[in-house]
Amino acid sequence: MLDLTVETAQSSDAASVIALWQACGLTRPWNDPRADFDRAIAGASSTILAVRDAGAIIASVMVGDDGHRGWIYCLAVAPDRQRSGLGRALMAAAEAWLRQRGAPKLQLMVREGNAEALAFYAALGLEPQPVVTMGKFLKE
């Protein structure tokens, strides 16, 4: 089993975490990943957890508590390290982070067509929820 430590990402980790998100196909042109990273680590109710190997960030997850539910965003494991247990370890760490804050439920969103991610989360006991996600960009 893995003998790597999950730690809280720091501002100095931004470029490494963002590069990992990009390598895993998690970024989109309409979202500024640096702004997302900065908001997550600056908030009292959110953070980014990371795993390093030889100093390099090889996995990360953004986690937050909106006061009603806990949310997971941007779970990323370096492509050459996937299927090694890192994703499972980060999910456990994110759950622990949320439990410490009293979050009653964990939720996440998976983009349509991402069968691999859906299978991963199902194997961890997550289930599809009877909701429709709606959104609106607030940028002017």
Summary of the structure (lengths in Angstrom):
residues: 140
radius of gyration: 14.6
end to end distance: 48.0
largest distance: 48.0
contacts: 343
relative contact order: 0.15
helix: 36%
strand: 23%
